[in-house]
Amino acid sequence: MTVAQATAEKAYLNRPKAIGIKVRKPSFNPKAIRRHFFANSPVMSHLLTALSSTFPIGEQFFVRSVRNVRDKISDEKLQAQIAAFIGQEAMHSKAHAEFNDAWRRDDYNLDNFQAWLARRDDFIKSVHPKLQLAVTCAFEHFTALLGGYILRNPQVLSTLDDDAIKLWVWHAIEEIEHRAVAFDVYQAIYKDNQTRRTVMRNVTTGFASLTFYSATRLFIQDWRQSVPKVTQNLYGIYLISKMLISLIPEYLSYYKADFHPDEIDYSKIVAYWKEKLAEEYGMESFQEEVHPKLYS
């Protein structure tokens, strides 16, 4: 870190607090989560585990891509949001690293795939900061869409163990909260919608193939337990198909010239789940929000 960057970092300590983005500590037991935790469906569970395996490295990349250009942002409100974004992503990386570590078995190896991701991460560090940030904007759109879908479908979440709900719903809420930060940074500095859309097309194909490949590898490693669950696997394929089809309009909105992540309103469903995590699942970080007077 240069002297200028260190000085800027210290200046950020005096920034105002971010509105609507709160850094929370998760409270869940990864070892208590079953391997086929999502509707007892190997297909769906392996898909989410494959996504989880990308998060520790992916979240660190997102943070780095924003930090690369942070000193170009003069708006104090956006600086506050950047700080909260970094805090939330750091917690996500840590939580999913714990989830991944708890699942490492001889018959369920995530290490080779994560080593490959690390090599790709080393490569992308060398590209222009503008492209790195555009990649982050694309992935943040994906995670917000997936998070919103999870929260809007409580009938699907009802099949999850309590600890799985604590992890995935907490993560979904925070992805929605900070969904616009990287986008706003990109627009404040570059305002290049053509590049943003081109990068999204490339990220879409890469993200889809990467997730399919890693989920398939996990399914194959777990084939003795996965293959016999024919009904559950068909249900998982149905859930994935239904999700992808229903998210097409929201995904395509990213290509509009006047797109902004906040145009998709998640406020009611996020408020519902915050209260549910506080009251039914006893997550202290959400209890402090739902009942602030008790913690003041």
C-alpha positions in Angstrom: 0.0 0.0 0.0 1.4 3.4 -0.9 1.5 6.4 1.4 -1.3 8.1 -0.5 -3.5 5.0 -0.2 -2.7 4.6 3.6 -3.6 8.3 4.1 -6.8 7.8 2.2 -7.7 4.7 4.2 -7.3 6.6 7.4 -9.5 9.4 6.0 -12.2 6.8 5.4 -12.4 6.2 9.2 -14.1 9.6 9.6 -16.8 8.8 6.9 -20.5 8.7 7.7 -22.2 5.4 8.2 -23.7 3.7 5.2 -27.4 3.8 5.0 -29.1 0.4 4.3 -25.9 -1.7 4.4 -25.0 -3.3 7.7 -22.0 -5.5 8.4 -23.2 -8.5 10.5 -21.5 -11.5 12.0 -23.2 -14.7 10.9 -24.1 -17.4 13.5 -24.4 -20.9 12.1 -22.8 -24.3 12.5 -21.5 -25.5 9.1 -21.0 -29.0 10.4 -24.7 -29.3 11.2 -25.7 -28.8 7.6 -26.5 -32.0 5.7 -24.7 -32.7 2.4 -28.1 -32.8 0.5 -29.4 -29.8 2.5 -31.6 -28.3 -0.2 -34.9 -30.2 -0.4 -32.9 -33.4 0.0 -32.0 -32.9 -3.6 -28.4 -33.8 -4.6 -28.7 -31.8 -7.8 -29.8 -28.5 -6.1 -27.5 -29.0 -3.1 -24.4 -29.7 -5.2 -25.2 -26.6 -7.2 -25.3 -24.4 -4.1 -22.2 -26.0 -2.7 -20.4 -25.4 -6.0 -21.4 -21.7 -5.7 -20.2 -21.7 -2.1 -16.8 -23.0 -3.2 -16.3 -19.9 -5.4 -17.2 -17.4 -2.8 -14.0 -17.1 -0.7 -11.9 -16.2 -3.7 -14.7 -14.5 -5.6 -15.6 -12.1 -2.7 -12.0 -11.2 -2.2 -11.8 -10.3 -5.9 -14.9 -8.1 -5.7 -13.4 -6.2 -2.8 -10.1 -5.8 -4.6 -11.7 -4.5 -7.7 -13.5 -1.8 -5.8 -10.4 -0.9 -3.7 -8.4 -0.5 -6.9 -10.3 2.6 -7.8 -11.6 3.7 -4.4 -9.3 6.8 -4.3 -11.1 8.2 -7.4 -14.4 8.5 -5.5 -14.9 11.8 -3.7 -18.6 11.3 -2.7 -18.7 10.6 1.1 -22.0 8.7 0.9 -20.5 6.3 -1.7 -17.3 6.0 0.3 -19.4 4.9 3.3 -21.2 2.3 1.1 -17.9 1.1 -0.2 -16.7 0.5 3.4 -19.8 -1.4 4.3 -19.6 -3.4 1.0 -16.0 -4.4 1.9 -17.1 -5.4 5.4 -20.0 -7.5 4.2 -18.0 -9.3 1.5 -15.2 -10.1 4.0 -17.8 -11.8 6.3 -19.2 -13.7 3.3 -15.8 -14.9 2.3 -15.1 -16.1 5.9 -18.4 -17.8 6.4 -18.3 -19.7 3.1 -14.7 -20.7 3.8 -15.9 -22.3 7.1 -18.8 -24.0 5.2 -16.3 -25.4 2.6 -13.8 -26.5 5.2 -16.5 -28.4 7.1 -17.4 -30.3 3.9 -14.0 -31.4 2.9 -14.0 -35.2 2.7 -12.1 -37.9 0.8 -15.2 -38.3 -1.3 -16.1 -34.6 -1.6 -12.9 -32.7 -2.7 -13.2 -29.0 -3.4 -9.5 -28.3 -3.4 -8.7 -29.0 -7.0 -11.5 -26.7 -8.2 -10.5 -24.0 -5.8 -6.8 -24.2 -6.9 -8.0 -23.7 -10.5 -10.0 -20.6 -9.3 -7.0 -19.2 -7.6 -5.0 -19.4 -10.9 -7.8 -17.6 -12.7 -7.8 -15.0 -10.0 -4.1 -14.5 -10.5 -4.7 -13.9 -14.2 -7.6 -11.4 -13.8 -5.6 -9.3 -11.4 -3.5 -8.3 -14.4 -6.3 -6.9 -16.5 -7.3 -3.2 -16.4 -9.1 -2.1 -13.2 -12.0 -1.0 -15.3 -12.6 -4.5 -16.5 -12.1 -6.0 -13.1 -14.8 -3.6 -11.8 -17.1 -4.4 -14.7 -16.8 -8.1 -13.8 -17.7 -7.4 -10.2 -20.8 -5.4 -11.4 -21.9 -8.4 -13.4 -21.5 -10.9 -10.6 -23.1 -8.5 -8.1 -26.2 -8.5 -10.4 -26.2 -12.3 -10.4 -25.9 -12.6 -6.6 -28.7 -10.1 -6.0 -31.0 -11.9 -8.4 -30.2 -15.3 -6.8 -30.6 -13.7 -3.3 -33.9 -12.1 -4.3 -35.2 -15.4 -5.7 -34.3 -17.3 -2.5 -36.1 -14.8 -0.3 -39.2 -14.7 -2.5 -39.7 -18.4 -2.4 -40.1 -19.4 1.3 -41.8 -22.7 0.3 -38.4 -23.8 -1.1 -36.5 -22.5 2.0 -38.8 -24.6 4.2 -36.9 -27.7 3.1 -33.6 -26.3 4.5 -32.0 -27.1 7.9 -31.9 -24.2 10.3 -28.2 -23.6 9.9 -28.5 -23.7 6.1 -31.2 -21.0 6.3 -29.0 -18.9 8.6 -26.1 -19.0 6.1 -27.9 -18.6 2.8 -30.7 -16.1 3.9 -28.1 -13.9 5.7 -25.9 -13.9 2.6 -28.9 -13.2 0.3 -30.0 -10.2 2.4 -26.6 -8.7 2.4 -26.0 -9.2 -1.3 -29.3 -7.3 -1.9 -28.3 -4.6 0.4 -25.0 -3.8 -1.4 -26.1 -4.7 -4.9 -25.6 -1.2 -6.2 -22.2 -0.3 -4.7 -19.8 -1.7 -7.4 -22.2 -0.4 -10.1 -22.3 3.1 -8.6 -18.5 3.1 -8.4 -18.2 2.0 -12.0 -20.7 4.6 -13.2 -19.0 7.4 -11.2 -15.6 6.7 -12.7 -16.2 5.1 -16.2 -19.8 5.4 -17.3 -19.1 3.0 -20.1 -22.3 1.0 -20.6 -21.1 -0.7 -23.8 -18.2 -2.3 -21.9 -20.4 -3.1 -18.9 -22.8 -5.0 -21.2 -20.1 -6.8 -23.1 -18.5 -8.0 -19.9 -21.9 -9.2 -18.6 -22.3 -11.4 -21.7 -18.9 -12.9 -21.2 -19.4 -13.4 -17.4 -22.8 -15.0 -18.1 -21.4 -17.8 -20.2 -18.3 -18.2 -18.0 -20.4 -18.3 -14.8 -22.9 -20.8 -16.2 -20.2 -23.2 -17.5 -18.1 -22.8 -14.3 -21.1 -23.6 -12.0 -22.3 -26.5 -14.1 -18.8 -28.0 -14.3 -18.1 -27.7 -10.5 -21.6 -29.0 -9.6 -21.2 -31.9 -11.9 -17.9 -32.8 -10.4 -19.4 -32.8 -6.9 -22.3 -34.9 -8.1 -19.9 -37.5 -9.6 -17.8 -37.6 -6.4 -21.0 -38.2 -4.4 -22.6 -40.5 -6.9 -23.2 -43.4 -4.5 -25.5 -41.2 -2.4 -26.7 -38.9 -5.2 -27.8 -41.2 -8.0 -30.4 -43.3 -6.0 -32.4 -40.1 -5.2 -34.1 -40.0 -8.6 -37.2 -38.2 -7.4 -35.3 -35.6 -5.5 -32.9 -35.0 -8.4 -35.8 -34.4 -10.8 -37.3 -32.0 -8.2 -33.9 -30.2 -8.1 -33.8 -29.9 -11.9 -37.4 -28.5 -11.8 -36.4 -25.9 -9.2 -33.3 -24.8 -11.2 -35.3 -24.6 -14.4 -38.1 -22.6 -12.8 -35.6 -20.3 -11.2 -33.7 -19.6 -14.4 -36.9 -18.9 -16.4 -38.4 -16.6 -13.8 -35.1 -14.6 -13.5 -34.8 -13.9 -17.2 -36.6 -10.5 -17.1 -34.5 -9.2 -14.2 -31.3 -10.5 -15.8 -32.0 -8.8 -19.1 -32.7 -5.5 -17.3 -28.9 -5.2 -16.9 -28.6 -4.5 -20.6 -30.8 -1.4 -20.5 -29.0 2.0 -21.0 -30.7 3.4 -17.9 -30.4 0.3 -15.7 -29.7 0.7 -12.0 -29.7 -2.2 -9.5 -32.0 -0.3 -7.1 -34.8 -0.3 -9.6 -35.6 -3.8 -8.4 -37.4 -3.4 -5.1 -36.6 -6.0 -2.5 -37.5 -3.9 0.6 -40.6 -5.8 1.8 -39.2 -9.3 1.4 -35.9 -8.3 3.0 -37.7 -6.7 6.0 -39.8 -9.9 6.3 -36.7 -12.1 6.5 -34.8 -9.9 8.8 -37.6 -10.2 11.3 -37.8 -13.9 10.8 -34.1 -14.4 11.3 -34.3 -12.3 14.5 -37.4 -13.9 16.0 -37.5 -17.5 14.8 -33.8 -18.2 14.3 -32.4 -16.1 17.1 -29.7 -14.4 15.1 -28.4 -11.6 17.3 -27.2 -9.3 14.5 -30.7 -9.2 13.2 -32.3 -8.9 16.6 -30.3 -5.7 17.1 -32.0 -4.3 14.0 -35.5 -5.4 14.7 -35.4 -4.3 18.3 -32.8 -1.5 18.4 -34.1 0.0 21.7 -33.2 -3.2 23.5 -29.6 -3.0 22.4 -29.1 0.8 22.7 
